[in-house]
Amino acid sequence: MTVPTDRKYMQMALALAKRGMPRTWPNPMVGVLIVKGRRIVARGWHHCCGGPHAEIHALKNAGSRAYAATMYLNLEPCAHHGKTPPCAHAVAKAGIKRVVCAMQDPNPKVAGKGFAYLRKAGVEVQVGLMRTEAQVLNRVFLKLLATDLPYVVNKTALSLDGKIACFNGKSRWISGLAARKYAHQLRSTADAIVVGAQTVFQDNPELNIRLVPNPRQRMPLRVLLEGKRRIPLNIKMMKNSQRQNIVIASTHSPLSAKKYPDGVRLWTFKQASKRVPIGALLRRLRKNGVNFVLVEGGADIHAAFLGLAGSKTQVYSDEIHMVLAPKLIGNKNALGPIGGKGVSDPNRALLLEDLQLELLGSDILIKAKPVKPRLCKPKTRKGKG
Protein backbone atom coordinates (compact mmCIF):
# COMPACT_ATOMS: atom_id res chain seq x y z
CA MET A 1 0.00 0.00 0.00
CA THR A 2 1.33 3.43 -0.99
CA VAL A 3 1.47 6.03 1.78
CA PRO A 4 1.66 9.79 1.10
CA THR A 5 5.34 9.97 2.04
CA ASP A 6 6.29 7.22 -0.44
CA ARG A 7 6.06 9.61 -3.39
CA LYS A 8 8.22 12.19 -1.64
CA TYR A 9 10.92 9.62 -0.94
CA MET A 10 10.76 8.28 -4.50
CA GLN A 11 11.23 11.81 -5.84
CA MET A 12 14.36 12.06 -3.69
CA ALA A 13 15.61 8.70 -5.00
CA LEU A 14 15.13 9.90 -8.59
CA ALA A 15 17.03 13.10 -7.82
CA LEU A 16 19.88 11.04 -6.38
CA ALA A 17 19.93 8.84 -9.49
CA LYS A 18 20.33 11.88 -11.73
CA ARG A 19 23.66 12.66 -10.07
CA GLY A 20 25.17 9.79 -12.04
CA MET A 21 24.47 11.42 -15.42
CA PRO A 22 26.24 10.79 -17.75
CA ARG A 23 28.99 8.76 -16.10
CA THR A 24 26.86 5.64 -15.58
CA TRP A 25 26.09 5.11 -19.30
CA PRO A 26 25.59 2.57 -20.84
CA ASN A 27 24.37 1.41 -17.41
CA PRO A 28 21.23 2.97 -15.91
CA MET A 29 21.15 5.77 -13.37
CA VAL A 30 19.93 4.50 -10.01
CA GLY A 31 19.28 6.32 -6.74
CA VAL A 32 18.46 4.75 -3.36
CA LEU A 33 16.97 6.12 -0.18
CA ILE A 34 16.77 4.03 3.03
CA VAL A 35 14.11 5.21 5.47
CA LYS A 36 13.33 3.95 8.97
CA GLY A 37 10.46 5.37 10.98
CA ARG A 38 10.14 8.32 8.55
CA ARG A 39 13.78 9.13 9.16
CA ILE A 40 16.24 8.97 6.25
CA VAL A 41 19.14 6.85 7.45
CA ALA A 42 21.14 6.55 4.20
CA ARG A 43 21.40 7.67 0.59
CA GLY A 44 23.25 6.21 -2.36
CA TRP A 45 23.50 6.41 -6.13
CA HIS A 46 25.36 4.72 -8.96
CA HIS A 47 28.40 6.93 -9.52
CA CYS A 48 29.91 5.47 -12.69
CA CYS A 49 29.83 2.50 -15.03
CA GLY A 50 31.77 -0.39 -13.48
CA GLY A 51 31.55 0.99 -9.95
CA PRO A 52 29.45 -0.27 -7.02
CA HIS A 53 25.70 -0.05 -7.54
CA ALA A 54 23.49 2.44 -5.73
CA GLU A 55 22.06 -0.20 -3.38
CA ILE A 56 25.55 -1.13 -2.17
CA HIS A 57 26.46 2.51 -1.52
CA ALA A 58 23.28 3.09 0.47
CA LEU A 59 23.55 -0.14 2.49
CA LYS A 60 27.16 0.67 3.37
CA ASN A 61 26.10 4.13 4.55
CA ALA A 62 23.21 2.70 6.55
CA GLY A 63 25.08 -0.09 8.30
CA SER A 64 22.95 -1.79 10.98
CA ARG A 65 20.25 0.90 10.59
CA ALA A 66 19.14 -0.85 7.37
CA TYR A 67 17.52 -3.62 9.40
CA ALA A 68 13.70 -3.45 9.21
CA ALA A 69 13.91 -0.27 7.11
CA THR A 70 12.26 0.65 3.79
CA MET A 71 14.35 1.06 0.63
CA TYR A 72 13.19 3.42 -2.16
CA LEU A 73 14.83 3.10 -5.57
CA ASN A 74 13.97 3.79 -9.20
CA LEU A 75 15.08 0.50 -10.76
CA GLU A 76 14.86 -3.16 -9.80
CA PRO A 77 17.90 -4.51 -7.90
CA CYS A 78 19.92 -6.97 -9.98
CA ALA A 79 19.98 -10.65 -9.03
CA HIS A 80 22.86 -11.83 -11.23
CA HIS A 81 26.64 -11.71 -11.07
CA GLY A 82 28.04 -9.09 -13.45
CA LYS A 83 30.89 -6.69 -12.75
CA THR A 84 29.50 -6.53 -9.22
CA PRO A 85 27.70 -9.06 -6.95
CA PRO A 86 23.86 -9.28 -6.97
CA CYS A 87 22.29 -6.28 -5.25
CA ALA A 88 19.07 -8.13 -4.38
CA HIS A 89 21.07 -10.55 -2.24
CA ALA A 90 22.72 -7.68 -0.37
CA VAL A 91 19.35 -5.98 0.22
CA ALA A 92 17.82 -9.12 1.71
CA LYS A 93 20.90 -9.90 3.77
CA ALA A 94 20.85 -6.40 5.31
CA GLY A 95 17.36 -7.05 6.67
CA ILE A 96 15.47 -4.50 4.58
CA LYS A 97 11.79 -5.03 5.37
CA ARG A 98 10.14 -3.25 2.44
CA VAL A 99 11.26 -2.21 -1.06
CA VAL A 100 9.41 0.46 -3.03
CA CYS A 101 10.65 0.52 -6.63
CA ALA A 102 9.58 2.60 -9.61
CA MET A 103 10.07 0.06 -12.39
CA GLN A 104 11.22 -3.41 -13.33
CA ASP A 105 14.57 -3.65 -15.10
CA PRO A 106 13.91 -4.62 -18.76
CA ASN A 107 17.35 -6.21 -19.02
CA PRO A 108 16.68 -9.93 -19.62
CA LYS A 109 19.39 -10.75 -17.07
CA VAL A 110 17.25 -9.06 -14.39
CA ALA A 111 13.62 -8.68 -15.62
CA GLY A 112 11.79 -9.54 -12.39
CA LYS A 113 14.41 -11.89 -10.96
CA GLY A 114 15.49 -9.31 -8.40
CA PHE A 115 11.92 -8.82 -7.17
CA ALA A 116 11.34 -12.59 -7.09
CA TYR A 117 14.44 -13.12 -4.94
CA LEU A 118 13.41 -10.39 -2.50
CA ARG A 119 9.87 -11.72 -2.12
CA LYS A 120 11.19 -15.24 -1.58
CA ALA A 121 13.43 -13.81 1.16
CA GLY A 122 10.38 -12.32 2.89
CA VAL A 123 10.82 -8.71 1.74
CA GLU A 124 7.63 -6.78 0.91
CA VAL A 125 7.98 -5.41 -2.65
CA GLN A 126 5.94 -2.65 -4.26
CA VAL A 127 6.52 -1.77 -7.94
CA GLY A 128 5.23 1.06 -10.14
CA LEU A 129 5.37 4.25 -8.09
CA MET A 130 6.47 7.07 -10.47
CA ARG A 131 7.21 4.55 -13.21
CA THR A 132 6.86 7.14 -16.00
CA GLU A 133 9.33 9.52 -14.36
CA ALA A 134 11.79 6.64 -13.90
CA GLN A 135 11.49 5.68 -17.57
CA VAL A 136 12.12 9.27 -18.68
CA LEU A 137 15.19 9.51 -16.46
CA ASN A 138 16.73 6.36 -17.94
CA ARG A 139 15.59 6.88 -21.53
CA VAL A 140 19.18 6.56 -22.84
CA PHE A 141 19.63 3.20 -21.09
CA LEU A 142 16.24 1.95 -22.30
CA LYS A 143 16.98 2.95 -25.92
CA LEU A 144 20.37 1.22 -25.83
CA LEU A 145 18.81 -1.93 -24.40
CA ALA A 146 15.95 -2.02 -26.91
CA THR A 147 17.81 -1.13 -30.12
CA ASP A 148 21.56 -1.03 -29.42
CA LEU A 149 21.55 2.43 -30.99
CA PRO A 150 22.55 5.72 -29.30
CA TYR A 151 19.93 8.11 -28.00
CA VAL A 152 19.66 11.09 -30.37
CA VAL A 153 18.70 14.68 -29.54
CA ASN A 154 18.44 17.42 -32.18
CA LYS A 155 19.18 20.88 -30.82
CA THR A 156 18.77 24.17 -32.65
CA ALA A 157 18.11 27.86 -31.94
CA LEU A 158 15.88 30.01 -34.11
CA SER A 159 14.14 33.35 -34.24
CA LEU A 160 10.41 33.79 -33.76
CA ASP A 161 9.97 33.85 -37.54
CA GLY A 162 11.79 30.54 -37.90
CA LYS A 163 15.29 31.59 -38.99
CA ILE A 164 18.55 30.04 -37.76
CA ALA A 165 20.69 32.67 -39.52
CA CYS A 166 20.40 35.90 -41.44
CA PHE A 167 20.33 35.90 -45.26
CA ASN A 168 24.12 36.43 -45.24
CA GLY A 169 24.70 33.42 -42.99
CA LYS A 170 25.40 35.26 -39.73
CA SER A 171 23.93 33.45 -36.73
CA ARG A 172 25.83 34.63 -33.62
CA TRP A 173 23.97 35.06 -31.49
CA ILE A 174 20.32 34.31 -32.08
CA SER A 175 19.79 32.95 -28.57
CA GLY A 176 20.79 34.53 -25.25
CA LEU A 177 23.44 33.50 -22.73
CA ALA A 178 21.12 31.25 -20.70
CA ALA A 179 20.20 29.28 -23.83
CA ARG A 180 23.85 28.99 -24.85
CA LYS A 181 24.70 27.66 -21.39
CA TYR A 182 21.92 25.11 -21.84
CA ALA A 183 23.47 24.04 -25.14
CA HIS A 184 26.84 23.55 -23.43
CA GLN A 185 25.09 21.56 -20.69
CA LEU A 186 23.74 19.23 -23.37
CA ARG A 187 27.24 18.91 -24.80
CA SER A 188 28.60 17.96 -21.39
CA THR A 189 26.28 14.93 -21.30
CA ALA A 190 26.76 13.94 -24.94
CA ASP A 191 29.23 11.32 -26.14
CA ALA A 192 29.22 12.73 -29.68
CA ILE A 193 28.17 15.95 -31.43
CA VAL A 194 27.18 15.80 -35.10
CA VAL A 195 27.34 18.71 -37.55
CA GLY A 196 27.50 19.00 -41.31
CA ALA A 197 30.11 20.54 -43.57
CA GLN A 198 27.94 23.63 -44.15
CA THR A 199 27.95 24.41 -40.42
CA VAL A 200 31.72 23.97 -40.34
CA PHE A 201 32.16 26.39 -43.26
CA GLN A 202 29.62 28.94 -42.05
CA ASP A 203 30.31 29.05 -38.29
CA ASN A 204 33.72 27.37 -37.88
CA PRO A 205 32.61 26.13 -34.41
CA GLU A 206 34.84 24.56 -31.79
CA LEU A 207 32.00 22.41 -30.40
CA ASN A 208 33.60 22.41 -26.97
CA ILE A 209 32.31 22.95 -23.43
CA ARG A 210 33.15 26.41 -22.10
CA LEU A 211 30.14 27.89 -20.35
CA VAL A 212 29.35 25.12 -17.82
CA PRO A 213 31.37 22.61 -15.78
CA ASN A 214 32.46 19.48 -17.64
CA PRO A 215 31.82 16.51 -15.28
CA ARG A 216 33.75 14.01 -17.40
CA GLN A 217 36.73 16.29 -18.00
CA ARG A 218 36.78 15.38 -21.66
CA MET A 219 35.21 16.65 -24.83
CA PRO A 220 32.62 14.64 -26.74
CA LEU A 221 33.51 13.17 -30.09
CA ARG A 222 33.02 15.79 -32.82
CA VAL A 223 31.52 14.11 -35.91
CA LEU A 224 31.75 16.17 -39.10
CA LEU A 225 29.64 14.93 -42.02
CA GLU A 226 30.99 15.66 -45.46
CA GLY A 227 28.64 16.09 -48.39
CA LYS A 228 29.61 17.77 -51.62
CA ARG A 229 32.06 19.99 -49.76
CA ARG A 230 35.24 18.76 -48.09
CA ILE A 231 36.12 19.56 -44.50
CA PRO A 232 39.00 22.08 -44.65
CA LEU A 233 42.22 21.74 -42.70
CA ASN A 234 42.28 25.24 -41.20
CA ILE A 235 39.18 25.03 -39.00
CA LYS A 236 39.43 25.79 -35.27
CA MET A 237 38.80 22.19 -34.25
CA MET A 238 41.94 21.05 -36.09
CA LYS A 239 44.07 23.49 -34.12
CA ASN A 240 43.03 22.90 -30.53
CA SER A 241 44.21 20.28 -28.06
CA GLN A 242 41.08 18.14 -28.48
CA ARG A 243 41.57 17.34 -32.17
CA GLN A 244 41.98 13.65 -31.38
CA ASN A 245 38.23 13.67 -30.73
CA ILE A 246 37.29 14.37 -34.37
CA VAL A 247 35.69 12.00 -36.87
CA ILE A 248 35.23 13.02 -40.50
CA ALA A 249 32.49 10.88 -42.06
CA SER A 250 32.09 10.76 -45.82
CA THR A 251 30.78 8.65 -48.71
CA HIS A 252 33.83 9.43 -50.82
CA SER A 253 37.51 9.09 -50.05
CA PRO A 254 38.38 11.98 -47.72
CA LEU A 255 41.58 13.94 -48.08
CA SER A 256 44.69 11.94 -47.32
CA ALA A 257 44.93 11.08 -43.64
CA LYS A 258 48.48 12.40 -43.70
CA LYS A 259 47.13 15.91 -44.28
CA TYR A 260 45.03 15.90 -41.12
CA PRO A 261 46.48 16.37 -37.60
CA ASP A 262 47.27 13.22 -35.64
CA GLY A 263 44.22 11.62 -34.08
CA VAL A 264 41.61 12.72 -36.61
CA ARG A 265 39.67 9.64 -37.73
CA LEU A 266 38.27 9.19 -41.23
CA TRP A 267 35.17 7.05 -41.70
CA THR A 268 34.05 6.22 -45.23
CA PHE A 269 30.58 4.76 -45.90
CA LYS A 270 29.45 3.00 -49.05
CA GLN A 271 26.51 4.98 -50.37
CA ALA A 272 25.30 5.83 -53.88
CA SER A 273 24.40 9.37 -52.85
CA LYS A 274 26.84 11.85 -51.34
CA ARG A 275 25.04 11.87 -48.02
CA VAL A 276 26.35 9.81 -45.11
CA PRO A 277 23.80 7.07 -44.21
CA ILE A 278 22.52 7.97 -40.74
CA GLY A 279 21.67 4.44 -39.67
CA ALA A 280 25.14 3.14 -40.53
CA LEU A 281 26.70 6.16 -38.81
CA LEU A 282 24.78 5.53 -35.59
CA ARG A 283 25.67 1.85 -35.59
CA ARG A 284 29.35 2.69 -35.97
CA LEU A 285 29.16 5.32 -33.25
CA ARG A 286 27.58 2.76 -30.92
CA LYS A 287 30.37 0.29 -31.66
CA ASN A 288 32.77 3.04 -30.60
CA GLY A 289 31.08 3.43 -27.22
CA VAL A 290 28.76 6.33 -28.03
CA ASN A 291 25.52 6.26 -26.00
CA PHE A 292 24.12 9.76 -26.53
CA VAL A 293 24.35 11.79 -29.75
CA LEU A 294 23.68 15.53 -29.94
CA VAL A 295 22.84 16.80 -33.43
CA GLU A 296 23.62 20.50 -33.78
CA GLY A 297 23.09 21.06 -37.51
CA GLY A 298 22.81 22.33 -40.10
CA ALA A 299 19.39 22.25 -41.66
CA ASP A 300 20.00 19.28 -43.98
CA ILE A 301 21.61 17.25 -41.18
CA HIS A 302 18.58 17.84 -38.95
CA ALA A 303 16.34 16.74 -41.83
CA ALA A 304 18.36 13.55 -42.32
CA PHE A 305 17.99 12.55 -38.65
CA LEU A 306 14.29 13.49 -38.61
CA GLY A 307 13.39 11.50 -41.70
CA LEU A 308 12.67 14.61 -43.78
CA ALA A 309 15.57 14.35 -46.22
CA GLY A 310 13.47 12.61 -48.87
CA SER A 311 11.36 9.56 -49.54
CA LYS A 312 12.06 6.27 -47.76
CA THR A 313 13.97 7.97 -44.96
CA GLN A 314 13.75 6.95 -41.33
CA VAL A 315 13.29 8.97 -38.14
CA TYR A 316 16.40 8.41 -36.01
CA SER A 317 15.93 11.26 -33.54
CA ASP A 318 14.43 10.65 -30.11
CA GLU A 319 14.00 14.26 -29.00
CA ILE A 320 14.02 17.75 -30.46
CA HIS A 321 15.16 20.74 -28.40
CA MET A 322 14.36 24.06 -30.08
CA VAL A 323 15.29 27.38 -28.50
CA LEU A 324 12.93 30.09 -29.70
CA ALA A 325 14.36 33.61 -29.41
CA PRO A 326 12.06 36.68 -29.29
CA LYS A 327 13.58 38.14 -32.47
CA LEU A 328 12.45 38.66 -36.05
CA ILE A 329 15.10 38.25 -38.77
CA GLY A 330 13.09 38.30 -41.98
CA ASN A 331 14.13 37.69 -45.61
CA LYS A 332 12.70 34.73 -47.49
CA ASN A 333 16.22 33.50 -48.28
CA ALA A 334 17.26 33.28 -44.62
CA LEU A 335 17.72 29.64 -43.61
CA GLY A 336 15.24 27.70 -41.48
CA PRO A 337 16.15 24.96 -38.97
CA ILE A 338 15.03 21.94 -41.02
CA GLY A 339 16.12 21.39 -44.62
CA GLY A 340 15.84 18.31 -46.80
CA LYS A 341 13.06 17.66 -49.30
CA GLY A 342 10.37 17.85 -46.65
CA VAL A 343 6.79 16.70 -47.23
CA SER A 344 4.31 17.70 -49.93
CA ASP A 345 1.24 17.63 -47.71
CA PRO A 346 0.74 18.92 -44.12
CA ASN A 347 -1.07 15.66 -43.35
CA ARG A 348 2.22 13.84 -43.94
CA ALA A 349 4.23 16.12 -41.65
CA LEU A 350 6.33 14.61 -38.87
CA LEU A 351 4.17 14.74 -35.76
CA LEU A 352 5.58 15.71 -32.36
CA GLU A 353 4.35 14.69 -28.92
CA ASP A 354 5.13 15.24 -25.22
CA LEU A 355 5.75 18.96 -25.71
CA GLN A 356 7.43 20.78 -22.82
CA LEU A 357 8.10 24.51 -22.55
CA GLU A 358 10.70 26.18 -20.36
CA LEU A 359 12.06 29.72 -20.09
CA LEU A 360 15.80 30.20 -20.60
CA GLY A 361 16.31 33.87 -19.85
CA SER A 362 14.26 35.68 -22.51
CA ASP A 363 14.20 32.60 -24.78
CA ILE A 364 11.75 29.70 -24.81
CA LEU A 365 13.01 26.11 -24.84
CA ILE A 366 10.63 23.70 -26.55
CA LYS A 367 11.24 19.97 -26.07
CA ALA A 368 9.32 17.37 -28.04
CA LYS A 369 9.52 13.77 -29.23
CA PRO A 370 9.00 12.75 -32.86
CA VAL A 371 6.22 10.22 -33.33
CA LYS A 372 7.87 7.20 -34.92
CA PRO A 373 7.56 3.42 -35.03
CA ARG A 374 9.62 1.57 -32.47
CA LEU A 375 12.97 0.26 -33.61
CA CYS A 376 13.98 -3.24 -32.64
CA LYS A 377 17.31 -4.98 -32.50
CA PRO A 378 18.03 -6.70 -35.80
CA LYS A 379 17.50 -10.45 -35.49
CA THR A 380 20.60 -12.52 -36.08
CA ARG A 381 20.18 -15.71 -38.02
CA LYS A 382 21.61 -18.81 -36.46
CA GLY A 383 23.54 -21.04 -38.82
CA LYS A 384 22.53 -24.64 -39.32
CA GLY A 385 24.52 -27.52 -37.95
C-alpha positions, -999 to +999 in steps of 0.1 A: +000+000+000+013+034-010+015+060+018+017+098+011+053+100+020+063+072-004+061+096-034+082+122-016+109+096-009+108+083-045+112+118-058+144+121-037+156+087-050+151+099-086+170+131-078+199+110-064+199+088-095+203+119-117+237+127-101+252+098-120+245+114-154+262+108-178+290+088-161+269+056-156+261+051-193+256+026-208+244+014-174+212+030-159+211+058-134+199+045-100+193+063-067+185+048-034+170+061-002+168+040+030+141+052+055+133+040+090+105+054+110+101+083+085+138+091+092+162+090+062+191+069+075+211+065+042+214+077+006+232+062-024+235+064-061+254+047-090+284+069-095+299+055-127+298+025-150+318-004-135+316+010-099+294-003-070+257+000-075+235+024-057+221-002-034+255-011-022+265+025-015+233+031+005+236-001+025+272+007+034+261+041+045+232+027+066+251-001+083+229-018+110+203+009+106+191-008+074+175-036+094+137-035+092+139-003+071+123+006+038+143+011+006+132+034-022+148+031-056+140+038-092+151+005-108+149-032-098+179-045-079+199-070-100+200-107-090+229-118-112+266-117-111+280-091-134+309-067-128+295-065-092+277-091-069+239-093-070+223-063-052+191-081-044+211-106-022+227-077-004+194-060+002+178-091+017+209-099+038+209-064+053+174-071+067+155-045+046+118-050+054+101-032+024+113-022-011+094+005-030+107+005-066+096+026-096+101+001-124+112-034-133+146-037-151+139-046-188+174-062-190+167-099-196+194-107-171+173-091-144+136-087-156+118-095-124+144-119-110+155-093-084+119-088-072+113-126-071+144-131-049+134-104-025+099-117-021+112-152-016+134-138+012+104-123+029+108-087+017+076-068+009+080-054-026+059-026-043+065-018-079+052+011-101+054+042-081+065+071-105+072+046-132+069+071-160+093+095-144+118+066-139+115+057-176+121+093-187+152+095-165+167+064-179+156+069-215+192+066-228+196+032-211+162+020-223+170+030-259+204+012-258+188-019-244+159-020-269+178-011-301+216-010-294+216+024-310+225+057-293+199+081-280+197+111-304+187+147-295+184+174-322+192+209-308+188+242-327+181+279-319+159+300-341+141+333-342+104+338-338+100+338-375+118+305-379+153+316-390+186+300-378+207+327-395+204+359-414+203+359-453+241+364-452+247+334-430+254+353-397+239+335-367+258+346-336+240+351-315+203+343-321+198+330-286+208+345-252+234+335-227+211+313-207+202+293-238+239+290-249+247+277-214+219+251-218+235+240-251+268+235-234+251+216-207+237+192-234+272+189-248+286+180-214+263+149-213+268+139-249+292+113-261+292+127-297+282+159-314+272+158-351+273+187-376+275+190-413+301+205-436+279+236-441+280+244-404+317+240-403+322+264-433+296+289-421+303+290-383+337+274-379+326+261-344+348+246-318+320+224-304+336+224-270+323+230-234+332+264-221+301+279-204+294+251-178+314+226-158+325+195-176+318+165-153+338+140-174+367+163-180+368+154-217+352+167-248+326+146-267+335+132-301+330+158-328+315+141-359+317+162-391+296+149-420+310+157-455+286+161-484+296+178-516+321+200-498+352+188-481+361+196-445+390+221-446+422+217-427+423+252-412+392+250-390+394+258-353+388+222-342+419+211-361+441+235-341+430+229-305+442+203-281+411+181-285+416+173-322+420+137-314+382+137-307+373+144-344+357+120-369+352+130-405+325+109-421+321+108-458+308+087-487+338+094-508+375+091-500+384+120-477+416+139-481+447+119-473+449+111-436+485+124-437+471+159-443+450+159-411+465+164-376+473+132-356+442+116-341+416+127-366+397+096-377+383+092-412+352+070-417+340+062-452+306+048-459+295+030-491+265+050-504+253+058-539+244+094-529+268+119-513+250+119-480+263+098-451+238+071-442+225+080-407+217+044-397+251+031-405+267+062-388+248+055-356+257+019-356+293+027-360+292+053-332+276+028-309+304+003-317+328+030-306+311+034-272+288+063-280+255+063-260+241+098-265+244+118-298+237+155-299+228+168-334+236+205-338+231+211-375+228+223-401+194+222-417+200+193-440+216+173-412+186+178-390+163+167-418+184+135-423+180+125-386+143+135-386+134+115-417+127+146-438+156+143-462+135+126-489+114+096-495+121+063-478+140+080-450+138+070-413+133+090-381+164+084-360+159+113-335+144+107-301+140+143-290+140+177-305+152+207-284+144+241-301+153+274-285+129+301-297+144+336-294+121+367-293+136+381-325+125+387-361+151+382-388+131+383-420+141+377-456+127+347-475+162+335-483+173+333-446+177+296-436+152+277-415+161+250-390+150+219-410+161+214-446+158+183-468+131+177-493+104+178-466+068+167-472+043+177-499+012+176-477+007+189-441-011+157-433+022+138-439+042+161-416+063+146-389+042+147-358+056+157-324+044+147-289+051+152-252+057+190-257+074+208-228+081+245-225+107+262-204+121+297-201+158+302-206+163+339-199+143+357-225+142+326-248+117+297-248+130+261-248+106+237-265+112+200-261+093+174-280+095+138-292+090+127-329+062+102-333+079+072-349+076+034-350+096+016-325+130+003-336+140-032-326+173-050-325+180-067-358+175-104-355+206-125-361+202-157-380+216-188-365+235-210-388+225-246-393+245-275-380 
